[in-house]
Every structure is written in C-alpha cells, then in structure tokens.
Amino acid sequence: MATTVQTAQRTVDVPEVADPSKVAPKDARELSKLFFDQLAVLEEGTPEFQYARNTLIEMNMSLVRYAAARFRSRGPEEREDIVQVGMIGLIKAIDRFEVSREVEFTSFAVPYIVGEIKRFFRDTSWAVHVPRRLQEARVQLARANEELRSRLGRTPTTKELSELMSLPEEEVVEARLASNGYNSASLDAAISGSEDGEAALADFIGDEDAALELVEDFHALAPMIAELDERDRKIIHWRFVEELTQAQIGERLGVSQMHVSRLITRLLGRLREGMLGTV
C-alpha cells in the first residue's frame, strides 16, 4: 500500500511500511532507494518528509548493529551506548546522502557510523590519559590477539604478538598496560572479602613517607661523619642523638657553652659543604 503525495515538482508515491525495524537488510536496501527518491522531492518539515526520514532510520538500524559488533569486547552497558552513538552517525548519513552520487547507501553510511563511535571513544572512554601512539597500538593488539587466539586455540604469548604486530615486545607490553586506561575505580570503592567488610580501595594504597627522603641523605652523610675525629663525632652524637644542650656538652668537654656553639657551627658547616659537593 502507498500514499500519493502531490509536490511542487511531481506526484510521489510514498510506500507504507508497517514495522520498518523488522524489514530484512536486503529488503531495506531496495526500499531505502525509494525513500531517498522521495526525500529529494518532498518538502522538509512536512509530515510526509518526516515519515520517509524516520522510516529510513528504522529500516537501517541493522547497519548500526553491524558497525557496533566491531566493538563487542566492551561491556553490556557500554555496548548500549555504542548503539546510541551509532544511531547519531546513521542519522547524519541519511541527512547528507545524495542519490545523484550513485553510491550504495550502506557504503556511505557505515563510515559515518563507525566514525561517530570512534569519536565517542576518543572523547569519553579513556579514564587516564594515554598517548595516541599507545591508543593505536592497543587497537592493533586487540586485533592480533583475536587472530592468534582463533589460529592457535590458546592465549598468544607476548613474543607471538610482537612478531605478528611487527613491534618490539616492550611496546606490546606497553599496549597491554595502556588498555587499563579505559577503566578507573573510585578510591572509596568497597573491597569485598575484607575481614571487617568496610575496607575501601584507598585503605590499600600506600602513602608517601617523608622519612624515606632522608635515607639517601643518611647514606651520604655516614662516611663524612666517619672521617671526623673522635671528639667531633662525640659532639655530633651528644647534640643530635642524645639531644644534650650546649651547656651540658660544655661540661663534658670542660669548655664554655660559647665554645661548644662555635664547634657545632663549624662541624655543621663542614658537613653541609660535603653534602652539597655530592649533589
């Protein structure tokens, strides 16, 4: 059954499709040609134009599912997003397609759909910034993995992947690590299996220990202190290990507090110069 529409240019027969979404892909290809012929002469904004356009969208949803299948490694939730984004690409293709180009609509639409999906991944998917070189290597790795799995019947080794990809093994490992940039988790996320049942991811992440910065200084300082004479080593030990006052150190040495102050200043200056000389 068809509806006849009189336009300023000519009379157009608009086919009526009961359920466009259930039209087989082969039939959709032929019907699409008729609907594109109608869009070329129907006035934009009219009910007939909207019907033809909407029917084209529903009939060609199989193209979106076909393109989305390339990204089947994604989770179920993300696959739904992929289809939604692919629909945007399909609509753009329908609005920009010209029958006069004499190109099959499927050949014209699929690049639009795939391009929209890839743009979605580029703009939203990477939870952590990853260099474009590694993003591209990750895609290559996924393809190589799939090919070798089907060929070998097992998970391929890094060496086998590097040979197929013509990349050094180090770059294959980097590409694997780059894949982790797609996913992130909140530090407040609960960890199952903990004894108290309330542990969060942040509880298992180490914190920076400021005291560790002193380790290198201690290693550099030790031989310098070893070169001091016995009295100077005692002064350093009394002042900074036993934390005696200058007056108490003076009593042990039999000298004045002022003299102890000058000795400590001289010793610290000597050690400081030695430390700076090792930088």
N, C-alpha and C positions, 0 to 999 in steps of 0.2 A: 504494500500500500504506500502511496506517495501523496504529498501535499503540493499543489501547484501554487507557486508564488509569482506574482507579476512584478517585475522590477522595471526600472527606467530603461534598462538595456534590453532585456528579453525575458521570456517566461521560463521559470526554473522549476523543475520537479524535485522536491525535497523528499528523499526516501525516509520512511519512518522505521526506526529500529526499536523493537520492544525493550530489549535489555542490552545496550551497547557493550557492557563489561563482559558479556558472555559470548560475544562474537569471536569465532576462531581466528587466530592470527592471519591465516591465509585469506579468509573472507574479509577481514578488517583491511587488508592491503588493497583489495579491489574496491571496497566501499569507500575507503578514505579518498580515493581519486575522485569519486562522485561528489563527496562533501567538500573537497578543496575546490572543485569547479564551482560549487555553489557559493562558497565564501568569497570567491573572486568577483561575483556579481551582486551578492546580497549587500544591503546597506548595513554597515556596522551599527550595533546598538539595537537593531530590530529583534523581535522575538525569534524570527526565523534564523537570523545570523547567530544568535546565542545558542539556539538549538543545534545548529550544524557544528559550531565550535565545541560545545560540550560533548556532543556525540563523538567527535574526533578524539577528544581527550580520553573518554571512557573506553573507546574501541582500541586505543593504542597503549593502554596501561601495561599490556604484555611486554612492550619494549622496555618499560621501566623495570619490570621484574627481571627481564633478561640482563639488563645492564647491572642491576643490583646484585645478581648472582656472582659477579666477579669479586664481590667483597663479602663472600659468605663466611669468611673467617671471623667476622665481627659477632658480638653477642646479639641475642634476640632483640634487646631494646634498641641497640644501635642500628640493626637491620631495618627496623621500622622507621627510624629517622632517615636512613638512606633512601627508602622508597619515597618518603615525603619530599626529600630534596630532589630526587629524580623526577618527580612529578612537575616540579618547577621547570626543570630542563625540558620536559616534554611540552609544556605549555608555551615556553619560549620558542621551541622549534615549530610548533603549529602556527604561532603568530608571525613567524618570519619565513615560513616556507612559501615558495612561489612555484606554481605548476609550470610556468613557462621555462623553468630551468631544465625540465625533462630529466629530473633526478628522482630516484625512488625515495619516498618519504622516510622509510626505515633507515636508509643510508645517511640521510640528512639529520635525522632525529637522534640516533644513538650517540654521536659525538657530543651533542648538546647535553644529553642526559648524563653521560659519563663525566663530562667537563664540570657540570654542576655538582656532582657527587665529590669529585676530586677537590673542587674549590671548598666544599664543606669541610673535608678532612683537613685541608691546609689551614683553614681559618679557625677550626674549633677542636680538632682531635688531639693535638699534641699537648699533653698536660705539662711537659717540660720542654723547653726549647732545645731542639736538636738541629745541628747543621744540615743544610739541604743535601749535602753530599751523602750523609748517613741516612737521610729520609729516602733518597733514591736507592741506596744500597739495600735498605730494608725491604723495599718492594721487590728488588731483584732477588733477594734472599728468599722471600716467600715463594716466588715462582720456582726457584731452583729446588727448594725444599719439597714442594709438591711434585715436581717432575721426578726427583730422585726417589721419593717415597713410593710412587707408583711403579718405578722401574726396578728398584731393589727390594721392595716389600718390607722395608725397615726404615728407621730413622737414619738419615745420612750423617756421616762424620763431618767434622769441620774441614778436613783435608779434601773430601769428595766435593763438598760445596764450593771450596775455593777453586778447585780445578774447573768445575762447571761454570762458575761465575767469572773465571779469569781474574781473580783478585787474591792478594796475599791473605793467609789465614788470619792475620791480625785484624784486617778490615772486615772479615766475615764475623769475627768475634765482636767487633765494634758495632756492626749492623745488628747483631742479636741484642746487644745491650741497648741500642737505640730504640728497639721495639718497646722497651719498658717505658719510653717517654709517652706512650699513648695513655697510660693509666696512672692514676695517682690515688692516694688514700688519705683521709683526714688523720691527723695525729691524735685526734680524740676518738678514733675508731676503736671499738671494743675488741679485745683479743679473746677468742673462745679458747677454752681449755685451761685458763689460768686458775690457780688454786682458790683465790678469793672471788673469782668471777667478775671482778670490777676493773681489771687491768686494761689500760689503753695502750695504743701503739707507742705513744710518747714515753711511756714508762720504760721502754726497752731501748730507747735511743740515748746513746752516751752524750754527756755534756762536756764542754771544753774545760779542762783542768788547768787553771792558770799556773799551778806549781810545776807543770811539765815544762814550761818555758824556761824554768830555772835550771833544769837538768844539764843543758848544754853549757850554761854559764859555770855550773859547778865543775864540770869536766875540764873546762878551760882554766879555771881558777886553781884547781888542785896542784898542778905542777909548779905554779908560781909560788904558792904558799910553801911547798916543799923546799924551794930554793932559799927561803928566808932563814936567818939564823935562829937559834933556839929561843932567845929572848923575844924576838919579834913574833914568832909563832905563838908563844905563850900569851903575849898581849892580845893578839887576834882571838885566841881561844877564850881568854878571860872576858873580853869585851862582848864578843858576838855569840859565844856558845853558853858560857856561864852567866852572861849579862851582868857582870860586875860594873860598878860605877868607876869613873876615872879616879876618884879618891881612894877606892878600895884597891885598885890596881897599883896606885902610887905607894900605898902602904906595903904591898907585897914586894915591890921593886926597891923601896927605900928612896923614892924620888917624889917631887911635888906633883900635885894634880895638873898644874900648868904644863909641866914637862911631859906628862903622860898624854895630854891633849895634843902637843906638838908631835910626839912619836906616832900616835894614831893617825893624825892628819898626813904625816909623811908616808906611813905604810899604805894608807888607802890610796894616796896619790900614785904611789909606785905600782900598786896592783891595778888601778884604773888604766894607767898608761899601758900596762902589759895586756889587759883585756882588749883595749881599743886597737892595739897592734895586731891582734889575732883576727879582727873582723875583716 
